[in-house]
Amino acid sequence: MASKDTYAGDTASETYFASTQAGVATSIALSTTQTGFTLTNPLGSGKTLVVLQVRGALTTAPAAIATVVLAAGALHSTAVVQTTPLTVRNVNFGVTKTGAGLAASAVTLPAAPVVARGLGGPVATGSVSQPQIVDDIDGAILVAPGCSLSINSLTTAISGIWSMTWKEIAEIA
């Protein structure tokens, strides 16, 4: 994600990020009640969110093996309820422009998400064999209006500082 295109020219003002500010436990089992990190693109936003990067810095060792994944919430006419919103920032701190993407550390999804991509995670009980998760998605995942993308655990919750970076472009129909 260190591409000059991310931070230079007109596209820089359309690139955003959000991060939890402390360790937050991920949800397990792909439920509609999510904790950890969820990026949401509200229905009718007119934007497509081009996911550039997902990061996680683990803050605790899990009680068991913890597989961390990205979980996609499909198009739904019911809005995601942002229980604990996070601050979305432009990558250029001098730009005060607000994007369409919303981020939260706790949400209620209108339907259960599905695994979109594996991220890794600790592979032994009580250890942190992979203290940092970095996935340079570089646009391989697009979040359309009415959809969401969450950081989730499949079997065991794990706490971490979670973040996503994305670019906003005109909606792709």
Biotite code that builds the C-alpha atoms (Angstrom):
import biotite.structure as struc

atoms = struc.array([
    struc.Atom([0.000, 0.000, 0.000], chain_id="A", res_id=1, res_name="MET", atom_name="CA", element="C"),
    struc.Atom([2.997, 2.311, -0.102], chain_id="A", res_id=2, res_name="ALA", atom_name="CA", element="C"),
    struc.Atom([2.090, 3.354, -3.627], chain_id="A", res_id=3, res_name="SER", atom_name="CA", element="C"),
    struc.Atom([2.411, 7.025, -4.463], chain_id="A", res_id=4, res_name="LYS", atom_name="CA", element="C"),
    struc.Atom([-1.142, 6.832, -5.848], chain_id="A", res_id=5, res_name="ASP", atom_name="CA", element="C"),
    struc.Atom([-2.398, 6.414, -2.285], chain_id="A", res_id=6, res_name="THR", atom_name="CA", element="C"),
    struc.Atom([-1.113, 9.737, -1.021], chain_id="A", res_id=7, res_name="TYR", atom_name="CA", element="C"),
    struc.Atom([-0.517, 11.981, -4.024], chain_id="A", res_id=8, res_name="ALA", atom_name="CA", element="C"),
    struc.Atom([-2.729, 13.949, -6.371], chain_id="A", res_id=9, res_name="GLY", atom_name="CA", element="C"),
    struc.Atom([-6.496, 14.243, -6.401], chain_id="A", res_id=10, res_name="ASP", atom_name="CA", element="C"),
    struc.Atom([-7.095, 10.707, -5.109], chain_id="A", res_id=11, res_name="THR", atom_name="CA", element="C"),
    struc.Atom([-5.461, 11.459, -1.743], chain_id="A", res_id=12, res_name="ALA", atom_name="CA", element="C"),
    struc.Atom([-8.454, 13.564, -0.690], chain_id="A", res_id=13, res_name="SER", atom_name="CA", element="C"),
    struc.Atom([-10.706, 10.540, -1.281], chain_id="A", res_id=14, res_name="GLU", atom_name="CA", element="C"),
    struc.Atom([-8.676, 8.078, 0.819], chain_id="A", res_id=15, res_name="THR", atom_name="CA", element="C"),
    struc.Atom([-9.697, 7.393, 4.417], chain_id="A", res_id=16, res_name="TYR", atom_name="CA", element="C"),
    struc.Atom([-8.821, 5.233, 7.404], chain_id="A", res_id=17, res_name="PHE", atom_name="CA", element="C"),
    struc.Atom([-10.246, 4.347, 10.782], chain_id="A", res_id=18, res_name="ALA", atom_name="CA", element="C"),
    struc.Atom([-8.785, 2.497, 13.744], chain_id="A", res_id=19, res_name="SER", atom_name="CA", element="C"),
    struc.Atom([-9.824, 1.290, 17.144], chain_id="A", res_id=20, res_name="THR", atom_name="CA", element="C"),
    struc.Atom([-7.971, 3.258, 19.816], chain_id="A", res_id=21, res_name="GLN", atom_name="CA", element="C"),
    struc.Atom([-7.469, 0.330, 22.184], chain_id="A", res_id=22, res_name="ALA", atom_name="CA", element="C"),
    struc.Atom([-7.727, -3.447, 22.129], chain_id="A", res_id=23, res_name="GLY", atom_name="CA", element="C"),
    struc.Atom([-11.177, -4.645, 21.050], chain_id="A", res_id=24, res_name="VAL", atom_name="CA", element="C"),
    struc.Atom([-12.242, -8.312, 21.000], chain_id="A", res_id=25, res_name="ALA", atom_name="CA", element="C"),
    struc.Atom([-13.461, -9.692, 17.684], chain_id="A", res_id=26, res_name="THR", atom_name="CA", element="C"),
    struc.Atom([-16.805, -11.427, 17.321], chain_id="A", res_id=27, res_name="SER", atom_name="CA", element="C"),
    struc.Atom([-16.903, -15.156, 16.668], chain_id="A", res_id=28, res_name="ILE", atom_name="CA", element="C"),
    struc.Atom([-18.988, -17.435, 14.463], chain_id="A", res_id=29, res_name="ALA", atom_name="CA", element="C"),
    struc.Atom([-20.103, -14.874, 11.844], chain_id="A", res_id=30, res_name="LEU", atom_name="CA", element="C"),
    struc.Atom([-23.002, -13.487, 13.855], chain_id="A", res_id=31, res_name="SER", atom_name="CA", element="C"),
    struc.Atom([-25.083, -10.383, 13.199], chain_id="A", res_id=32, res_name="THR", atom_name="CA", element="C"),
    struc.Atom([-23.777, -8.786, 16.404], chain_id="A", res_id=33, res_name="THR", atom_name="CA", element="C"),
    struc.Atom([-20.211, -7.779, 15.554], chain_id="A", res_id=34, res_name="GLN", atom_name="CA", element="C"),
    struc.Atom([-17.379, -6.406, 17.674], chain_id="A", res_id=35, res_name="THR", atom_name="CA", element="C"),
    struc.Atom([-13.844, -5.655, 16.573], chain_id="A", res_id=36, res_name="GLY", atom_name="CA", element="C"),
    struc.Atom([-14.040, -3.549, 13.418], chain_id="A", res_id=37, res_name="PHE", atom_name="CA", element="C"),
    struc.Atom([-16.697, -3.107, 10.721], chain_id="A", res_id=38, res_name="THR", atom_name="CA", element="C"),
    struc.Atom([-16.520, -0.862, 7.668], chain_id="A", res_id=39, res_name="LEU", atom_name="CA", element="C"),
    struc.Atom([-19.941, 0.058, 6.280], chain_id="A", res_id=40, res_name="THR", atom_name="CA", element="C"),
    struc.Atom([-21.008, 1.763, 3.075], chain_id="A", res_id=41, res_name="ASN", atom_name="CA", element="C"),
    struc.Atom([-24.497, 3.204, 3.615], chain_id="A", res_id=42, res_name="PRO", atom_name="CA", element="C"),
    struc.Atom([-27.159, 2.459, 1.018], chain_id="A", res_id=43, res_name="LEU", atom_name="CA", element="C"),
    struc.Atom([-27.520, 5.445, -1.309], chain_id="A", res_id=44, res_name="GLY", atom_name="CA", element="C"),
    struc.Atom([-24.025, 6.827, -0.620], chain_id="A", res_id=45, res_name="SER", atom_name="CA", element="C"),
    struc.Atom([-23.179, 7.001, -4.336], chain_id="A", res_id=46, res_name="GLY", atom_name="CA", element="C"),
    struc.Atom([-19.676, 5.696, -3.533], chain_id="A", res_id=47, res_name="LYS", atom_name="CA", element="C"),
    struc.Atom([-17.827, 2.395, -3.799], chain_id="A", res_id=48, res_name="THR", atom_name="CA", element="C"),
    struc.Atom([-15.254, 1.772, -1.064], chain_id="A", res_id=49, res_name="LEU", atom_name="CA", element="C"),
    struc.Atom([-12.043, 0.323, -2.518], chain_id="A", res_id=50, res_name="VAL", atom_name="CA", element="C"),
    struc.Atom([-10.341, -1.461, 0.386], chain_id="A", res_id=51, res_name="VAL", atom_name="CA", element="C"),
    struc.Atom([-6.596, -0.860, 0.342], chain_id="A", res_id=52, res_name="LEU", atom_name="CA", element="C"),
    struc.Atom([-5.336, -2.347, 3.596], chain_id="A", res_id=53, res_name="GLN", atom_name="CA", element="C"),
    struc.Atom([-6.412, -4.135, 6.778], chain_id="A", res_id=54, res_name="VAL", atom_name="CA", element="C"),
    struc.Atom([-4.179, -4.175, 9.856], chain_id="A", res_id=55, res_name="ARG", atom_name="CA", element="C"),
    struc.Atom([-4.350, -5.689, 13.305], chain_id="A", res_id=56, res_name="GLY", atom_name="CA", element="C"),
    struc.Atom([-1.979, -5.483, 16.259], chain_id="A", res_id=57, res_name="ALA", atom_name="CA", element="C"),
    struc.Atom([-2.880, -8.212, 18.732], chain_id="A", res_id=58, res_name="LEU", atom_name="CA", element="C"),
    struc.Atom([-3.159, -7.011, 22.329], chain_id="A", res_id=59, res_name="THR", atom_name="CA", element="C"),
    struc.Atom([-3.780, -10.323, 24.114], chain_id="A", res_id=60, res_name="THR", atom_name="CA", element="C"),
    struc.Atom([-3.038, -13.997, 23.653], chain_id="A", res_id=61, res_name="ALA", atom_name="CA", element="C"),
    struc.Atom([-6.197, -15.977, 22.810], chain_id="A", res_id=62, res_name="PRO", atom_name="CA", element="C"),
    struc.Atom([-7.672, -18.744, 24.953], chain_id="A", res_id=63, res_name="ALA", atom_name="CA", element="C"),
    struc.Atom([-7.476, -21.098, 21.949], chain_id="A", res_id=64, res_name="ALA", atom_name="CA", element="C"),
    struc.Atom([-6.452, -21.097, 18.290], chain_id="A", res_id=65, res_name="ILE", atom_name="CA", element="C"),
    struc.Atom([-7.874, -17.922, 16.742], chain_id="A", res_id=66, res_name="ALA", atom_name="CA", element="C"),
    struc.Atom([-8.399, -17.705, 12.990], chain_id="A", res_id=67, res_name="THR", atom_name="CA", element="C"),
    struc.Atom([-9.013, -14.088, 11.962], chain_id="A", res_id=68, res_name="VAL", atom_name="CA", element="C"),
    struc.Atom([-10.954, -13.424, 8.748], chain_id="A", res_id=69, res_name="VAL", atom_name="CA", element="C"),
    struc.Atom([-12.590, -10.660, 6.775], chain_id="A", res_id=70, res_name="LEU", atom_name="CA", element="C"),
    struc.Atom([-16.346, -11.214, 6.687], chain_id="A", res_id=71, res_name="ALA", atom_name="CA", element="C"),
    struc.Atom([-18.504, -9.605, 3.993], chain_id="A", res_id=72, res_name="ALA", atom_name="CA", element="C"),
    struc.Atom([-22.005, -8.373, 4.646], chain_id="A", res_id=73, res_name="GLY", atom_name="CA", element="C"),
    struc.Atom([-23.997, -8.606, 1.413], chain_id="A", res_id=74, res_name="ALA", atom_name="CA", element="C"),
    struc.Atom([-26.263, -5.914, 0.010], chain_id="A", res_id=75, res_name="LEU", atom_name="CA", element="C"),
    struc.Atom([-29.230, -5.344, 2.301], chain_id="A", res_id=76, res_name="HIS", atom_name="CA", element="C"),
    struc.Atom([-31.950, -2.696, 2.391], chain_id="A", res_id=77, res_name="SER", atom_name="CA", element="C"),
    struc.Atom([-31.738, -2.498, 6.202], chain_id="A", res_id=78, res_name="THR", atom_name="CA", element="C"),
    struc.Atom([-28.960, -0.247, 7.491], chain_id="A", res_id=79, res_name="ALA", atom_name="CA", element="C"),
    struc.Atom([-26.163, -1.483, 9.726], chain_id="A", res_id=80, res_name="VAL", atom_name="CA", element="C"),
    struc.Atom([-26.668, -0.170, 13.275], chain_id="A", res_id=81, res_name="VAL", atom_name="CA", element="C"),
    struc.Atom([-23.459, 1.563, 14.389], chain_id="A", res_id=82, res_name="GLN", atom_name="CA", element="C"),
    struc.Atom([-23.437, 0.832, 18.139], chain_id="A", res_id=83, res_name="THR", atom_name="CA", element="C"),
    struc.Atom([-19.914, 2.163, 18.791], chain_id="A", res_id=84, res_name="THR", atom_name="CA", element="C"),
    struc.Atom([-18.808, 4.412, 15.912], chain_id="A", res_id=85, res_name="PRO", atom_name="CA", element="C"),
    struc.Atom([-15.135, 5.087, 15.230], chain_id="A", res_id=86, res_name="LEU", atom_name="CA", element="C"),
    struc.Atom([-13.689, 8.320, 13.846], chain_id="A", res_id=87, res_name="THR", atom_name="CA", element="C"),
    struc.Atom([-13.032, 8.142, 10.110], chain_id="A", res_id=88, res_name="VAL", atom_name="CA", element="C"),
    struc.Atom([-10.097, 10.291, 9.032], chain_id="A", res_id=89, res_name="ARG", atom_name="CA", element="C"),
    struc.Atom([-8.741, 11.415, 5.681], chain_id="A", res_id=90, res_name="ASN", atom_name="CA", element="C"),
    struc.Atom([-5.189, 10.123, 5.079], chain_id="A", res_id=91, res_name="VAL", atom_name="CA", element="C"),
    struc.Atom([-4.205, 13.765, 4.537], chain_id="A", res_id=92, res_name="ASN", atom_name="CA", element="C"),
    struc.Atom([-4.764, 15.198, 8.013], chain_id="A", res_id=93, res_name="PHE", atom_name="CA", element="C"),
    struc.Atom([-5.029, 18.684, 6.480], chain_id="A", res_id=94, res_name="GLY", atom_name="CA", element="C"),
    struc.Atom([-8.166, 17.694, 4.544], chain_id="A", res_id=95, res_name="VAL", atom_name="CA", element="C"),
    struc.Atom([-11.365, 18.010, 6.553], chain_id="A", res_id=96, res_name="THR", atom_name="CA", element="C"),
    struc.Atom([-13.535, 16.400, 3.882], chain_id="A", res_id=97, res_name="LYS", atom_name="CA", element="C"),
    struc.Atom([-15.834, 13.640, 5.174], chain_id="A", res_id=98, res_name="THR", atom_name="CA", element="C"),
    struc.Atom([-16.244, 10.421, 3.209], chain_id="A", res_id=99, res_name="GLY", atom_name="CA", element="C"),
    struc.Atom([-19.197, 8.082, 2.859], chain_id="A", res_id=100, res_name="ALA", atom_name="CA", element="C"),
    struc.Atom([-17.612, 5.096, 4.622], chain_id="A", res_id=101, res_name="GLY", atom_name="CA", element="C"),
    struc.Atom([-18.527, 4.489, 8.255], chain_id="A", res_id=102, res_name="LEU", atom_name="CA", element="C"),
    struc.Atom([-16.494, 2.478, 10.749], chain_id="A", res_id=103, res_name="ALA", atom_name="CA", element="C"),
    struc.Atom([-17.428, 1.068, 14.142], chain_id="A", res_id=104, res_name="ALA", atom_name="CA", element="C"),
    struc.Atom([-16.034, -1.245, 16.794], chain_id="A", res_id=105, res_name="SER", atom_name="CA", element="C"),
    struc.Atom([-19.507, -2.634, 17.502], chain_id="A", res_id=106, res_name="ALA", atom_name="CA", element="C"),
    struc.Atom([-22.426, -2.998, 15.070], chain_id="A", res_id=107, res_name="VAL", atom_name="CA", element="C"),
    struc.Atom([-25.577, -4.967, 14.441], chain_id="A", res_id=108, res_name="THR", atom_name="CA", element="C"),
    struc.Atom([-25.709, -6.306, 10.888], chain_id="A", res_id=109, res_name="LEU", atom_name="CA", element="C"),
    struc.Atom([-29.027, -6.948, 9.109], chain_id="A", res_id=110, res_name="PRO", atom_name="CA", element="C"),
    struc.Atom([-27.843, -10.457, 8.126], chain_id="A", res_id=111, res_name="ALA", atom_name="CA", element="C"),
    struc.Atom([-24.948, -12.762, 9.017], chain_id="A", res_id=112, res_name="ALA", atom_name="CA", element="C"),
    struc.Atom([-21.763, -12.115, 7.028], chain_id="A", res_id=113, res_name="PRO", atom_name="CA", element="C"),
    struc.Atom([-19.727, -14.704, 5.112], chain_id="A", res_id=114, res_name="VAL", atom_name="CA", element="C"),
    struc.Atom([-15.973, -15.255, 5.063], chain_id="A", res_id=115, res_name="VAL", atom_name="CA", element="C"),
    struc.Atom([-14.370, -13.256, 2.267], chain_id="A", res_id=116, res_name="ALA", atom_name="CA", element="C"),
    struc.Atom([-10.688, -13.690, 3.063], chain_id="A", res_id=117, res_name="ARG", atom_name="CA", element="C"),
    struc.Atom([-8.464, -15.276, 5.692], chain_id="A", res_id=118, res_name="GLY", atom_name="CA", element="C"),
    struc.Atom([-6.118, -12.958, 7.587], chain_id="A", res_id=119, res_name="LEU", atom_name="CA", element="C"),
    struc.Atom([-4.236, -15.412, 9.834], chain_id="A", res_id=120, res_name="GLY", atom_name="CA", element="C"),
    struc.Atom([-3.901, -15.217, 13.587], chain_id="A", res_id=121, res_name="GLY", atom_name="CA", element="C"),
    struc.Atom([-2.326, -17.067, 16.519], chain_id="A", res_id=122, res_name="PRO", atom_name="CA", element="C"),
    struc.Atom([-2.067, -20.795, 15.981], chain_id="A", res_id=123, res_name="VAL", atom_name="CA", element="C"),
    struc.Atom([-1.475, -21.944, 19.557], chain_id="A", res_id=124, res_name="ALA", atom_name="CA", element="C"),
    struc.Atom([-3.455, -21.533, 22.755], chain_id="A", res_id=125, res_name="THR", atom_name="CA", element="C"),
    struc.Atom([-2.147, -18.680, 24.895], chain_id="A", res_id=126, res_name="GLY", atom_name="CA", element="C"),
    struc.Atom([0.478, -17.542, 22.396], chain_id="A", res_id=127, res_name="SER", atom_name="CA", element="C"),
    struc.Atom([0.852, -14.684, 19.997], chain_id="A", res_id=128, res_name="VAL", atom_name="CA", element="C"),
    struc.Atom([2.733, -16.356, 17.165], chain_id="A", res_id=129, res_name="SER", atom_name="CA", element="C"),
    struc.Atom([1.634, -13.649, 14.727], chain_id="A", res_id=130, res_name="GLN", atom_name="CA", element="C"),
    struc.Atom([1.575, -10.374, 16.710], chain_id="A", res_id=131, res_name="PRO", atom_name="CA", element="C"),
    struc.Atom([0.667, -8.246, 13.688], chain_id="A", res_id=132, res_name="GLN", atom_name="CA", element="C"),
    struc.Atom([-1.708, -8.852, 10.796], chain_id="A", res_id=133, res_name="ILE", atom_name="CA", element="C"),
    struc.Atom([-1.168, -6.870, 7.589], chain_id="A", res_id=134, res_name="VAL", atom_name="CA", element="C"),
    struc.Atom([-3.175, -7.499, 4.432], chain_id="A", res_id=135, res_name="ASP", atom_name="CA", element="C"),
    struc.Atom([-2.443, -5.243, 1.469], chain_id="A", res_id=136, res_name="ASP", atom_name="CA", element="C"),
    struc.Atom([-5.751, -5.750, -0.306], chain_id="A", res_id=137, res_name="ILE", atom_name="CA", element="C"),
    struc.Atom([-4.976, -3.037, -2.877], chain_id="A", res_id=138, res_name="ASP", atom_name="CA", element="C"),
    struc.Atom([-8.512, -2.879, -4.286], chain_id="A", res_id=139, res_name="GLY", atom_name="CA", element="C"),
    struc.Atom([-9.200, -6.625, -4.492], chain_id="A", res_id=140, res_name="ALA", atom_name="CA", element="C"),
    struc.Atom([-12.299, -6.063, -2.305], chain_id="A", res_id=141, res_name="ILE", atom_name="CA", element="C"),
    struc.Atom([-14.941, -3.434, -3.082], chain_id="A", res_id=142, res_name="LEU", atom_name="CA", element="C"),
    struc.Atom([-17.666, -2.478, -0.612], chain_id="A", res_id=143, res_name="VAL", atom_name="CA", element="C"),
    struc.Atom([-20.764, -1.330, -2.507], chain_id="A", res_id=144, res_name="ALA", atom_name="CA", element="C"),
    struc.Atom([-23.534, 0.819, -1.009], chain_id="A", res_id=145, res_name="PRO", atom_name="CA", element="C"),
    struc.Atom([-25.601, -1.243, 1.455], chain_id="A", res_id=146, res_name="GLY", atom_name="CA", element="C"),
    struc.Atom([-22.703, -3.635, 2.192], chain_id="A", res_id=147, res_name="CYS", atom_name="CA", element="C"),
    struc.Atom([-20.151, -4.073, 4.986], chain_id="A", res_id=148, res_name="SER", atom_name="CA", element="C"),
    struc.Atom([-16.776, -5.660, 5.733], chain_id="A", res_id=149, res_name="LEU", atom_name="CA", element="C"),
    struc.Atom([-15.861, -6.890, 9.225], chain_id="A", res_id=150, res_name="SER", atom_name="CA", element="C"),
    struc.Atom([-12.785, -8.269, 10.955], chain_id="A", res_id=151, res_name="ILE", atom_name="CA", element="C"),
    struc.Atom([-14.015, -11.456, 12.610], chain_id="A", res_id=152, res_name="ASN", atom_name="CA", element="C"),
    struc.Atom([-12.774, -14.591, 14.371], chain_id="A", res_id=153, res_name="SER", atom_name="CA", element="C"),
    struc.Atom([-14.119, -17.997, 13.459], chain_id="A", res_id=154, res_name="LEU", atom_name="CA", element="C"),
    struc.Atom([-13.745, -19.893, 16.734], chain_id="A", res_id=155, res_name="THR", atom_name="CA", element="C"),
    struc.Atom([-12.053, -17.824, 19.461], chain_id="A", res_id=156, res_name="THR", atom_name="CA", element="C"),
    struc.Atom([-12.274, -14.095, 20.081], chain_id="A", res_id=157, res_name="ALA", atom_name="CA", element="C"),
    struc.Atom([-9.004, -12.196, 20.091], chain_id="A", res_id=158, res_name="ILE", atom_name="CA", element="C"),
    struc.Atom([-8.335, -8.630, 21.129], chain_id="A", res_id=159, res_name="SER", atom_name="CA", element="C"),
    struc.Atom([-6.407, -6.221, 18.972], chain_id="A", res_id=160, res_name="GLY", atom_name="CA", element="C"),
    struc.Atom([-6.134, -2.752, 17.604], chain_id="A", res_id=161, res_name="ILE", atom_name="CA", element="C"),
    struc.Atom([-7.849, -3.035, 14.212], chain_id="A", res_id=162, res_name="TRP", atom_name="CA", element="C"),
    struc.Atom([-7.790, -0.654, 11.248], chain_id="A", res_id=163, res_name="SER", atom_name="CA", element="C"),
    struc.Atom([-8.749, -0.350, 7.586], chain_id="A", res_id=164, res_name="MET", atom_name="CA", element="C"),
    struc.Atom([-7.736, 2.065, 4.844], chain_id="A", res_id=165, res_name="THR", atom_name="CA", element="C"),
    struc.Atom([-9.923, 2.613, 1.775], chain_id="A", res_id=166, res_name="TRP", atom_name="CA", element="C"),
    struc.Atom([-10.375, 4.896, -1.215], chain_id="A", res_id=167, res_name="LYS", atom_name="CA", element="C"),
    struc.Atom([-13.789, 6.191, -2.249], chain_id="A", res_id=168, res_name="GLU", atom_name="CA", element="C"),
    struc.Atom([-14.728, 6.288, -5.918], chain_id="A", res_id=169, res_name="ILE", atom_name="CA", element="C"),
    struc.Atom([-17.962, 6.948, -7.785], chain_id="A", res_id=170, res_name="ALA", atom_name="CA", element="C"),
    struc.Atom([-20.382, 4.050, -7.347], chain_id="A", res_id=171, res_name="GLU", atom_name="CA", element="C"),
    struc.Atom([-19.772, 1.115, -9.658], chain_id="A", res_id=172, res_name="ILE", atom_name="CA", element="C"),
    struc.Atom([-23.165, -0.103, -10.804], chain_id="A", res_id=173, res_name="ALA", atom_name="CA", element="C"),
])
